[in-house]
Amino acid sequence: MVLGLVTMPLGVIIWLIALPLCIWLFLNDKARRSVVLFYDVHDAAEGWFETLITRWRSLFRIAEAMEDS
């Protein structure tokens, strides 16, 4: 930013190059520090989770129907 201000007529060009670079570096660093986790759930935990999801969807549909009426 300071370099762009010091060389003001050319500073706009420096900012136009530096801004996308800074955004890319920020997003790249954020992705690098993120962890994607995949896991399989079986047995009783799987049944419990499926029941939870099914009941949650039913409650959500009921709430939407009450809002519409």
N, CA, C and O atoms as a Maestro MAE file, in Angstrom:
{
 s_m_m2io_version
 :::
 2.0.0
}

f_m_ct {
 s_m_title
 :::
 protein
 m_atom[276] {
  # First column is atom index #
  i_m_mmod_type
  r_m_x_coord
  r_m_y_coord
  r_m_z_coord
  i_m_residue_number
  s_m_chain_name
  s_m_pdb_residue_name
  s_m_pdb_atom_name
  i_m_atomic_number
  :::
  1 25 0.828 -1.184 0.000 1 A "MET " " N  " 7
  2 3 0.000 0.000 0.000 1 A "MET " " CA " 6
  3 2 0.873 1.248 0.000 1 A "MET " " C  " 6
  4 15 0.590 2.208 -0.717 1 A "MET " " O  " 8
  5 25 1.926 1.236 0.797 2 A "VAL " " N  " 7
  6 3 2.809 2.402 0.876 2 A "VAL " " CA " 6
  7 2 3.522 2.600 -0.451 2 A "VAL " " C  " 6
  8 15 3.663 3.728 -0.923 2 A "VAL " " O  " 8
  9 25 3.972 1.508 -1.053 3 A "LEU " " N  " 7
  10 3 4.646 1.621 -2.350 3 A "LEU " " CA " 6
  11 2 3.701 2.197 -3.402 3 A "LEU " " C  " 6
  12 15 4.114 2.988 -4.250 3 A "LEU " " O  " 8
  13 25 2.451 1.802 -3.343 4 A "GLY " " N  " 7
  14 3 1.466 2.348 -4.269 4 A "GLY " " CA " 6
  15 2 1.217 3.828 -4.056 4 A "GLY " " C  " 6
  16 15 1.015 4.564 -5.021 4 A "GLY " " O  " 8
  17 25 1.227 4.278 -2.808 5 A "LEU " " N  " 7
  18 3 1.034 5.695 -2.519 5 A "LEU " " CA " 6
  19 2 2.243 6.533 -2.916 5 A "LEU " " C  " 6
  20 15 2.089 7.655 -3.398 5 A "LEU " " O  " 8
  21 25 3.439 6.000 -2.718 6 A "VAL " " N  " 7
  22 3 4.654 6.739 -3.055 6 A "VAL " " CA " 6
  23 2 4.769 6.932 -4.563 6 A "VAL " " C  " 6
  24 15 5.156 8.007 -5.019 6 A "VAL " " O  " 8
  25 25 4.447 5.938 -5.315 7 A "THR " " N  " 7
  26 3 4.544 6.008 -6.776 7 A "THR " " CA " 6
  27 2 3.144 6.178 -7.360 7 A "THR " " C  " 6
  28 15 2.701 5.363 -8.169 7 A "THR " " O  " 8
  29 25 2.457 7.225 -6.953 8 A "MET " " N  " 7
  30 3 1.031 7.359 -7.224 8 A "MET " " CA " 6
  31 2 0.592 7.210 -8.673 8 A "MET " " C  " 6
  32 15 -0.380 6.485 -8.888 8 A "MET " " O  " 8
  33 25 1.175 7.790 -9.651 9 A "PRO " " N  " 7
  34 3 0.619 7.522 -10.986 9 A "PRO " " CA " 6
  35 2 0.717 6.034 -11.348 9 A "PRO " " C  " 6
  36 15 -0.199 5.472 -11.948 9 A "PRO " " O  " 8
  37 25 1.820 5.417 -10.983 10 A "LEU " " N  " 7
  38 3 1.961 3.993 -11.251 10 A "LEU " " CA " 6
  39 2 1.423 3.146 -10.094 10 A "LEU " " C  " 6
  40 15 1.306 1.927 -10.217 10 A "LEU " " O  " 8
  41 25 1.102 3.784 -8.989 11 A "GLY " " N  " 7
  42 3 0.612 3.081 -7.815 11 A "GLY " " CA " 6
  43 2 -0.685 2.340 -8.052 11 A "GLY " " C  " 6
  44 15 -0.926 1.291 -7.455 11 A "GLY " " O  " 8
  45 25 -1.518 2.877 -8.917 12 A "VAL " " N  " 7
  46 3 -2.784 2.215 -9.253 12 A "VAL " " CA " 6
  47 2 -2.497 0.861 -9.894 12 A "VAL " " C  " 6
  48 15 -3.175 -0.124 -9.599 12 A "VAL " " O  " 8
  49 25 -1.505 0.809 -10.759 13 A "ILE " " N  " 7
  50 3 -1.124 -0.457 -11.406 13 A "ILE " " CA " 6
  51 2 -0.592 -1.432 -10.365 13 A "ILE " " C  " 6
  52 15 -0.910 -2.621 -10.398 13 A "ILE " " O  " 8
  53 25 0.216 -0.926 -9.443 14 A "ILE " " N  " 7
  54 3 0.743 -1.785 -8.378 14 A "ILE " " CA " 6
  55 2 -0.403 -2.329 -7.530 14 A "ILE " " C  " 6
  56 15 -0.404 -3.511 -7.184 14 A "ILE " " O  " 8
  57 25 -1.377 -1.484 -7.189 15 A "TRP " " N  " 7
  58 3 -2.521 -1.948 -6.403 15 A "TRP " " CA " 6
  59 2 -3.342 -2.978 -7.178 15 A "TRP " " C  " 6
  60 15 -3.810 -3.957 -6.598 15 A "TRP " " O  " 8
  61 25 -3.520 -2.765 -8.481 16 A "LEU " " N  " 7
  62 3 -4.298 -3.707 -9.286 16 A "LEU " " CA " 6
  63 2 -3.625 -5.072 -9.381 16 A "LEU " " C  " 6
  64 15 -4.300 -6.092 -9.521 16 A "LEU " " O  " 8
  65 25 -2.309 -5.092 -9.305 17 A "ILE " " N  " 7
  66 3 -1.586 -6.363 -9.323 17 A "ILE " " CA " 6
  67 2 -1.539 -6.967 -7.922 17 A "ILE " " C  " 6
  68 15 -1.702 -8.177 -7.764 17 A "ILE " " O  " 8
  69 25 -1.320 -6.142 -6.915 18 A "ALA " " N  " 7
  70 3 -1.130 -6.633 -5.558 18 A "ALA " " CA " 6
  71 2 -2.429 -7.107 -4.910 18 A "ALA " " C  " 6
  72 15 -2.408 -8.061 -4.132 18 A "ALA " " O  " 8
  73 25 -3.542 -6.474 -5.206 19 A "LEU " " N  " 7
  74 3 -4.801 -6.839 -4.565 19 A "LEU " " CA " 6
  75 2 -5.226 -8.270 -4.879 19 A "LEU " " C  " 6
  76 15 -5.508 -9.026 -3.949 19 A "LEU " " O  " 8
  77 25 -5.283 -8.678 -6.149 20 A "PRO " " N  " 7
  78 3 -5.636 -10.082 -6.412 20 A "PRO " " CA " 6
  79 2 -4.615 -11.058 -5.818 20 A "PRO " " C  " 6
  80 15 -4.980 -12.147 -5.377 20 A "PRO " " O  " 8
  81 25 -3.349 -10.671 -5.809 21 A "LEU " " N  " 7
  82 3 -2.319 -11.514 -5.233 21 A "LEU " " CA " 6
  83 2 -2.544 -11.692 -3.728 21 A "LEU " " C  " 6
  84 15 -2.426 -12.802 -3.208 21 A "LEU " " O  " 8
  85 25 -2.862 -10.617 -3.044 22 A "CYS " " N  " 7
  86 3 -3.123 -10.697 -1.598 22 A "CYS " " CA " 6
  87 2 -4.363 -11.540 -1.306 22 A "CYS " " C  " 6
  88 15 -4.370 -12.327 -0.359 22 A "CYS " " O  " 8
  89 25 -5.399 -11.380 -2.105 23 A "ILE " " N  " 7
  90 3 -6.611 -12.179 -1.922 23 A "ILE " " CA " 6
  91 2 -6.305 -13.653 -2.145 23 A "ILE " " C  " 6
  92 15 -6.745 -14.503 -1.370 23 A "ILE " " O  " 8
  93 25 -5.553 -13.962 -3.201 24 A "TRP " " N  " 7
  94 3 -5.186 -15.353 -3.482 24 A "TRP " " CA " 6
  95 2 -4.345 -15.932 -2.344 24 A "TRP " " C  " 6
  96 15 -4.567 -17.070 -1.930 24 A "TRP " " O  " 8
  97 25 -3.388 -15.167 -1.841 25 A "LEU " " N  " 7
  98 3 -2.560 -15.645 -0.736 25 A "LEU " " CA " 6
  99 2 -3.397 -15.903 0.515 25 A "LEU " " C  " 6
  100 15 -3.180 -16.896 1.208 25 A "LEU " " O  " 8
  101 25 -4.338 -15.030 0.806 26 A "PHE " " N  " 7
  102 3 -5.208 -15.214 1.963 26 A "PHE " " CA " 6
  103 2 -6.042 -16.484 1.828 26 A "PHE " " C  " 6
  104 15 -6.111 -17.282 2.762 26 A "PHE " " O  " 8
  105 25 -6.678 -16.675 0.666 27 A "LEU " " N  " 7
  106 3 -7.521 -17.853 0.463 27 A "LEU " " CA " 6
  107 2 -6.694 -19.134 0.440 27 A "LEU " " C  " 6
  108 15 -7.128 -20.162 0.960 27 A "LEU " " O  " 8
  109 25 -5.512 -19.081 -0.157 28 A "ASN " " N  " 7
  110 3 -4.639 -20.246 -0.201 28 A "ASN " " CA " 6
  111 2 -4.196 -20.638 1.205 28 A "ASN " " C  " 6
  112 15 -4.173 -21.821 1.544 28 A "ASN " " O  " 8
  113 25 -3.849 -19.659 2.015 29 A "ASP " " N  " 7
  114 3 -3.431 -19.929 3.389 29 A "ASP " " CA " 6
  115 2 -4.584 -20.496 4.203 29 A "ASP " " C  " 6
  116 15 -4.387 -21.411 5.004 29 A "ASP " " O  " 8
  117 25 -5.777 -19.965 4.008 30 A "LYS " " N  " 7
  118 3 -6.950 -20.458 4.722 30 A "LYS " " CA " 6
  119 2 -7.236 -21.911 4.350 30 A "LYS " " C  " 6
  120 15 -7.544 -22.725 5.222 30 A "LYS " " O  " 8
  121 25 -7.135 -22.242 3.062 31 A "ALA " " N  " 7
  122 3 -7.359 -23.621 2.613 31 A "ALA " " CA " 6
  123 2 -6.261 -24.548 3.128 31 A "ALA " " C  " 6
  124 15 -6.532 -25.703 3.458 31 A "ALA " " O  " 8
  125 25 -5.052 -24.063 3.198 32 A "ARG " " N  " 7
  126 3 -3.929 -24.880 3.653 32 A "ARG " " CA " 6
  127 2 -4.078 -25.249 5.122 32 A "ARG " " C  " 6
  128 15 -3.672 -26.334 5.537 32 A "ARG " " O  " 8
  129 25 -4.655 -24.353 5.904 33 A "ARG " " N  " 7
  130 3 -4.811 -24.595 7.327 33 A "ARG " " CA " 6
  131 2 -6.113 -25.301 7.677 33 A "ARG " " C  " 6
  132 15 -6.376 -25.551 8.854 33 A "ARG " " O  " 8
  133 25 -6.936 -25.629 6.681 34 A "SER " " N  " 7
  134 3 -8.205 -26.312 6.920 34 A "SER " " CA " 6
  135 2 -8.016 -27.820 6.797 34 A "SER " " C  " 6
  136 15 -7.144 -28.301 6.074 34 A "SER " " O  " 8
  137 25 -8.843 -28.536 7.514 35 A "VAL " " N  " 7
  138 3 -8.798 -29.990 7.481 35 A "VAL " " CA " 6
  139 2 -10.170 -30.492 7.055 35 A "VAL " " C  " 6
  140 15 -11.193 -30.066 7.592 35 A "VAL " " O  " 8
  141 25 -10.183 -31.393 6.093 36 A "VAL " " N  " 7
  142 3 -11.413 -32.031 5.665 36 A "VAL " " CA " 6
  143 2 -11.415 -33.427 6.262 36 A "VAL " " C  " 6
  144 15 -10.457 -34.182 6.093 36 A "VAL " " O  " 8
  145 25 -12.477 -33.767 6.953 37 A "LEU " " N  " 7
  146 3 -12.547 -35.026 7.663 37 A "LEU " " CA " 6
  147 2 -13.708 -35.845 7.129 37 A "LEU " " C  " 6
  148 15 -14.841 -35.366 7.089 37 A "LEU " " O  " 8
  149 25 -13.434 -37.072 6.721 38 A "PHE " " N  " 7
  150 3 -14.456 -38.013 6.286 38 A "PHE " " CA " 6
  151 2 -14.444 -39.183 7.253 38 A "PHE " " C  " 6
  152 15 -13.375 -39.663 7.632 38 A "PHE " " O  " 8
  153 25 -15.601 -39.641 7.649 39 A "TYR " " N  " 7
  154 3 -15.668 -40.806 8.522 39 A "TYR " " CA " 6
  155 2 -16.961 -41.557 8.264 39 A "TYR " " C  " 6
  156 15 -17.954 -40.983 7.816 39 A "TYR " " O  " 8
  157 25 -16.934 -42.836 8.551 40 A "ASP " " N  " 7
  158 3 -18.103 -43.695 8.411 40 A "ASP " " CA " 6
  159 2 -18.609 -44.059 9.796 40 A "ASP " " C  " 6
  160 15 -17.837 -44.418 10.685 40 A "ASP " " O  " 8
  161 25 -19.915 -43.960 9.958 41 A "VAL " " N  " 7
  162 3 -20.531 -44.309 11.229 41 A "VAL " " CA " 6
  163 2 -21.370 -45.561 10.988 41 A "VAL " " C  " 6
  164 15 -22.149 -45.624 10.037 41 A "VAL " " O  " 8
  165 25 -21.206 -46.539 11.844 42 A "HIS " " N  " 7
  166 3 -21.950 -47.791 11.704 42 A "HIS " " CA " 6
  167 2 -22.601 -48.150 13.034 42 A "HIS " " C  " 6
  168 15 -22.379 -47.491 14.050 42 A "HIS " " O  " 8
  169 25 -23.396 -49.190 13.008 43 A "ASP " " N  " 7
  170 3 -24.028 -49.767 14.196 43 A "ASP " " CA " 6
  171 2 -25.080 -48.837 14.790 43 A "ASP " " C  " 6
  172 15 -25.830 -48.192 14.059 43 A "ASP " " O  " 8
  173 25 -25.130 -48.772 16.111 44 A "ALA " " N  " 7
  174 3 -26.181 -48.025 16.810 44 A "ALA " " CA " 6
  175 2 -26.079 -46.525 16.547 44 A "ALA " " C  " 6
  176 15 -27.100 -45.843 16.455 44 A "ALA " " O  " 8
  177 25 -24.864 -46.010 16.427 45 A "ALA " " N  " 7
  178 3 -24.694 -44.573 16.184 45 A "ALA " " CA " 6
  179 2 -25.294 -44.177 14.842 45 A "ALA " " C  " 6
  180 15 -25.874 -43.099 14.711 45 A "ALA " " O  " 8
  181 25 -25.157 -45.034 13.862 46 A "GLU " " N  " 7
  182 3 -25.727 -44.732 12.537 46 A "GLU " " CA " 6
  183 2 -27.249 -44.680 12.609 46 A "GLU " " C  " 6
  184 15 -27.866 -43.773 12.050 46 A "GLU " " O  " 8
  185 25 -27.849 -45.634 13.284 47 A "GLY " " N  " 7
  186 3 -29.310 -45.646 13.424 47 A "GLY " " CA " 6
  187 2 -29.814 -44.428 14.175 47 A "GLY " " C  " 6
  188 15 -30.822 -43.830 13.799 47 A "GLY " " O  " 8
  189 25 -29.106 -44.060 15.247 48 A "TRP " " N  " 7
  190 3 -29.494 -42.886 16.022 48 A "TRP " " CA " 6
  191 2 -29.418 -41.623 15.175 48 A "TRP " " C  " 6
  192 15 -30.312 -40.778 15.231 48 A "TRP " " O  " 8
  193 25 -28.355 -41.495 14.393 49 A "PHE " " N  " 7
  194 3 -28.185 -40.298 13.570 49 A "PHE " " CA " 6
  195 2 -29.246 -40.231 12.474 49 A "PHE " " C  " 6
  196 15 -29.791 -39.159 12.211 49 A "PHE " " O  " 8
  197 25 -29.544 -41.353 11.837 50 A "GLU " " N  " 7
  198 3 -30.582 -41.369 10.795 50 A "GLU " " CA " 6
  199 2 -31.943 -41.004 11.385 50 A "GLU " " C  " 6
  200 15 -32.713 -40.279 10.754 50 A "GLU " " O  " 8
  201 25 -32.247 -41.495 12.583 51 A "THR " " N  " 7
  202 3 -33.501 -41.144 13.248 51 A "THR " " CA " 6
  203 2 -33.555 -39.651 13.548 51 A "THR " " C  " 6
  204 15 -34.583 -39.003 13.349 51 A "THR " " O  " 8
  205 25 -32.445 -39.118 14.024 52 A "LEU " " N  " 7
  206 3 -32.371 -37.692 14.317 52 A "LEU " " CA " 6
  207 2 -32.625 -36.853 13.073 52 A "LEU " " C  " 6
  208 15 -33.407 -35.903 13.115 52 A "LEU " " O  " 8
  209 25 -31.976 -37.192 11.975 53 A "ILE " " N  " 7
  210 3 -32.143 -36.442 10.724 53 A "ILE " " CA " 6
  211 2 -33.571 -36.536 10.215 53 A "ILE " " C  " 6
  212 15 -34.142 -35.537 9.780 53 A "ILE " " O  " 8
  213 25 -34.154 -37.733 10.265 54 A "THR " " N  " 7
  214 3 -35.523 -37.922 9.782 54 A "THR " " CA " 6
  215 2 -36.501 -37.090 10.603 54 A "THR " " C  " 6
  216 15 -37.371 -36.418 10.048 54 A "THR " " O  " 8
  217 25 -36.359 -37.136 11.917 55 A "ARG " " N  " 7
  218 3 -37.266 -36.366 12.770 55 A "ARG " " CA " 6
  219 2 -37.056 -34.870 12.599 55 A "ARG " " C  " 6
  220 15 -38.016 -34.100 12.640 55 A "ARG " " O  " 8
  221 25 -35.808 -34.450 12.409 56 A "TRP " " N  " 7
  222 3 -35.525 -33.026 12.203 56 A "TRP " " CA " 6
  223 2 -36.197 -32.529 10.922 56 A "TRP " " C  " 6
  224 15 -36.785 -31.448 10.903 56 A "TRP " " O  " 8
  225 25 -36.108 -33.319 9.861 57 A "ARG " " N  " 7
  226 3 -36.754 -32.927 8.593 57 A "ARG " " CA " 6
  227 2 -38.260 -32.840 8.763 57 A "ARG " " C  " 6
  228 15 -38.896 -31.930 8.231 57 A "ARG " " O  " 8
  229 25 -38.841 -33.792 9.509 58 A "SER " " N  " 7
  230 3 -40.286 -33.757 9.750 58 A "SER " " CA " 6
  231 2 -40.677 -32.502 10.513 58 A "SER " " C  " 6
  232 15 -41.656 -31.845 10.162 58 A "SER " " O  " 8
  233 25 -39.926 -32.163 11.549 59 A "LEU " " N  " 7
  234 3 -40.216 -30.946 12.304 59 A "LEU " " CA " 6
  235 2 -40.075 -29.697 11.445 59 A "LEU " " C  " 6
  236 15 -40.854 -28.753 11.577 59 A "LEU " " O  " 8
  237 25 -39.088 -29.696 10.574 60 A "PHE " " N  " 7
  238 3 -38.882 -28.549 9.695 60 A "PHE " " CA " 6
  239 2 -40.058 -28.393 8.728 60 A "PHE " " C  " 6
  240 15 -40.519 -27.279 8.480 60 A "PHE " " O  " 8
  241 25 -40.539 -29.511 8.183 61 A "ARG " " N  " 7
  242 3 -41.693 -29.456 7.269 61 A "ARG " " CA " 6
  243 2 -42.940 -28.948 7.997 61 A "ARG " " C  " 6
  244 15 -43.705 -28.155 7.448 61 A "ARG " " O  " 8
  245 25 -43.138 -29.408 9.231 62 A "ILE " " N  " 7
  246 3 -44.287 -28.956 10.014 62 A "ILE " " CA " 6
  247 2 -44.196 -27.454 10.278 62 A "ILE " " C  " 6
  248 15 -45.195 -26.742 10.171 62 A "ILE " " O  " 8
  249 25 -43.002 -26.974 10.620 63 A "ALA " " N  " 7
  250 3 -42.819 -25.540 10.866 63 A "ALA " " CA " 6
  251 2 -43.092 -24.730 9.601 63 A "ALA " " C  " 6
  252 15 -43.709 -23.666 9.666 63 A "ALA " " O  " 8
  253 25 -42.633 -25.232 8.445 64 A "GLU " " N  " 7
  254 3 -42.901 -24.521 7.181 64 A "GLU " " CA " 6
  255 2 -44.397 -24.496 6.893 64 A "GLU " " C  " 6
  256 15 -44.919 -23.474 6.447 64 A "GLU " " O  " 8
  257 25 -45.097 -25.604 7.140 65 A "ALA " " N  " 7
  258 3 -46.527 -25.657 6.878 65 A "ALA " " CA " 6
  259 2 -47.285 -24.687 7.789 65 A "ALA " " C  " 6
  260 15 -48.270 -24.080 7.369 65 A "ALA " " O  " 8
  261 25 -46.830 -24.546 9.019 66 A "MET " " N  " 7
  262 3 -47.489 -23.621 9.948 66 A "MET " " CA " 6
  263 2 -47.246 -22.172 9.532 66 A "MET " " C  " 6
  264 15 -48.116 -21.322 9.721 66 A "MET " " O  " 8
  265 25 -46.071 -21.882 8.967 67 A "GLU " " N  " 7
  266 3 -45.783 -20.522 8.508 67 A "GLU " " CA " 6
  267 2 -46.625 -20.158 7.292 67 A "GLU " " C  " 6
  268 15 -47.054 -19.014 7.145 67 A "GLU " " O  " 8
  269 25 -46.862 -21.144 6.415 68 A "ASP " " N  " 7
  270 3 -47.644 -20.882 5.202 68 A "ASP " " CA " 6
  271 2 -49.105 -20.655 5.489 68 A "ASP " " C  " 6
  272 15 -49.780 -19.956 4.733 68 A "ASP " " O  " 8
  273 25 -49.614 -21.228 6.566 69 A "SER " " N  " 7
  274 3 -51.060 -21.083 6.844 69 A "SER " " CA " 6
  275 2 -51.339 -19.932 7.767 69 A "SER " " C  " 6
  276 15 -52.495 -19.674 8.100 69 A "SER " " O  " 8
  :::
 }
 m_bond[275] {
  # First column is bond index #
  i_m_from
  i_m_to
  i_m_order
  :::
  1 1 2 1
  2 2 3 1
  3 3 4 2
  4 3 5 1
  5 5 6 1
  6 6 7 1
  7 7 8 2
  8 7 9 1
  9 9 10 1
  10 10 11 1
  11 11 12 2
  12 11 13 1
  13 13 14 1
  14 14 15 1
  15 15 16 2
  16 15 17 1
  17 17 18 1
  18 18 19 1
  19 19 20 2
  20 19 21 1
  21 21 22 1
  22 22 23 1
  23 23 24 2
  24 23 25 1
  25 25 26 1
  26 26 27 1
  27 27 28 2
  28 27 29 1
  29 29 30 1
  30 30 31 1
  31 31 32 2
  32 31 33 1
  33 33 34 1
  34 34 35 1
  35 35 36 2
  36 35 37 1
  37 37 38 1
  38 38 39 1
  39 39 40 2
  40 39 41 1
  41 41 42 1
  42 42 43 1
  43 43 44 2
  44 43 45 1
  45 45 46 1
  46 46 47 1
  47 47 48 2
  48 47 49 1
  49 49 50 1
  50 50 51 1
  51 51 52 2
  52 51 53 1
  53 53 54 1
  54 54 55 1
  55 55 56 2
  56 55 57 1
  57 57 58 1
  58 58 59 1
  59 59 60 2
  60 59 61 1
  61 61 62 1
  62 62 63 1
  63 63 64 2
  64 63 65 1
  65 65 66 1
  66 66 67 1
  67 67 68 2
  68 67 69 1
  69 69 70 1
  70 70 71 1
  71 71 72 2
  72 71 73 1
  73 73 74 1
  74 74 75 1
  75 75 76 2
  76 75 77 1
  77 77 78 1
  78 78 79 1
  79 79 80 2
  80 79 81 1
  81 81 82 1
  82 82 83 1
  83 83 84 2
  84 83 85 1
  85 85 86 1
  86 86 87 1
  87 87 88 2
  88 87 89 1
  89 89 90 1
  90 90 91 1
  91 91 92 2
  92 91 93 1
  93 93 94 1
  94 94 95 1
  95 95 96 2
  96 95 97 1
  97 97 98 1
  98 98 99 1
  99 99 100 2
  100 99 101 1
  101 101 102 1
  102 102 103 1
  103 103 104 2
  104 103 105 1
  105 105 106 1
  106 106 107 1
  107 107 108 2
  108 107 109 1
  109 109 110 1
  110 110 111 1
  111 111 112 2
  112 111 113 1
  113 113 114 1
  114 114 115 1
  115 115 116 2
  116 115 117 1
  117 117 118 1
  118 118 119 1
  119 119 120 2
  120 119 121 1
  121 121 122 1
  122 122 123 1
  123 123 124 2
  124 123 125 1
  125 125 126 1
  126 126 127 1
  127 127 128 2
  128 127 129 1
  129 129 130 1
  130 130 131 1
  131 131 132 2
  132 131 133 1
  133 133 134 1
  134 134 135 1
  135 135 136 2
  136 135 137 1
  137 137 138 1
  138 138 139 1
  139 139 140 2
  140 139 141 1
  141 141 142 1
  142 142 143 1
  143 143 144 2
  144 143 145 1
  145 145 146 1
  146 146 147 1
  147 147 148 2
  148 147 149 1
  149 149 150 1
  150 150 151 1
  151 151 152 2
  152 151 153 1
  153 153 154 1
  154 154 155 1
  155 155 156 2
  156 155 157 1
  157 157 158 1
  158 158 159 1
  159 159 160 2
  160 159 161 1
  161 161 162 1
  162 162 163 1
  163 163 164 2
  164 163 165 1
  165 165 166 1
  166 166 167 1
  167 167 168 2
  168 167 169 1
  169 169 170 1
  170 170 171 1
  171 171 172 2
  172 171 173 1
  173 173 174 1
  174 174 175 1
  175 175 176 2
  176 175 177 1
  177 177 178 1
  178 178 179 1
  179 179 180 2
  180 179 181 1
  181 181 182 1
  182 182 183 1
  183 183 184 2
  184 183 185 1
  185 185 186 1
  186 186 187 1
  187 187 188 2
  188 187 189 1
  189 189 190 1
  190 190 191 1
  191 191 192 2
  192 191 193 1
  193 193 194 1
  194 194 195 1
  195 195 196 2
  196 195 197 1
  197 197 198 1
  198 198 199 1
  199 199 200 2
  200 199 201 1
  201 201 202 1
  202 202 203 1
  203 203 204 2
  204 203 205 1
  205 205 206 1
  206 206 207 1
  207 207 208 2
  208 207 209 1
  209 209 210 1
  210 210 211 1
  211 211 212 2
  212 211 213 1
  213 213 214 1
  214 214 215 1
  215 215 216 2
  216 215 217 1
  217 217 218 1
  218 218 219 1
  219 219 220 2
  220 219 221 1
  221 221 222 1
  222 222 223 1
  223 223 224 2
  224 223 225 1
  225 225 226 1
  226 226 227 1
  227 227 228 2
  228 227 229 1
  229 229 230 1
  230 230 231 1
  231 231 232 2
  232 231 233 1
  233 233 234 1
  234 234 235 1
  235 235 236 2
  236 235 237 1
  237 237 238 1
  238 238 239 1
  239 239 240 2
  240 239 241 1
  241 241 242 1
  242 242 243 1
  243 243 244 2
  244 243 245 1
  245 245 246 1
  246 246 247 1
  247 247 248 2
  248 247 249 1
  249 249 250 1
  250 250 251 1
  251 251 252 2
  252 251 253 1
  253 253 254 1
  254 254 255 1
  255 255 256 2
  256 255 257 1
  257 257 258 1
  258 258 259 1
  259 259 260 2
  260 259 261 1
  261 261 262 1
  262 262 263 1
  263 263 264 2
  264 263 265 1
  265 265 266 1
  266 266 267 1
  267 267 268 2
  268 267 269 1
  269 269 270 1
  270 270 271 1
  271 271 272 2
  272 271 273 1
  273 273 274 1
  274 274 275 1
  275 275 276 2
  :::
 }
}
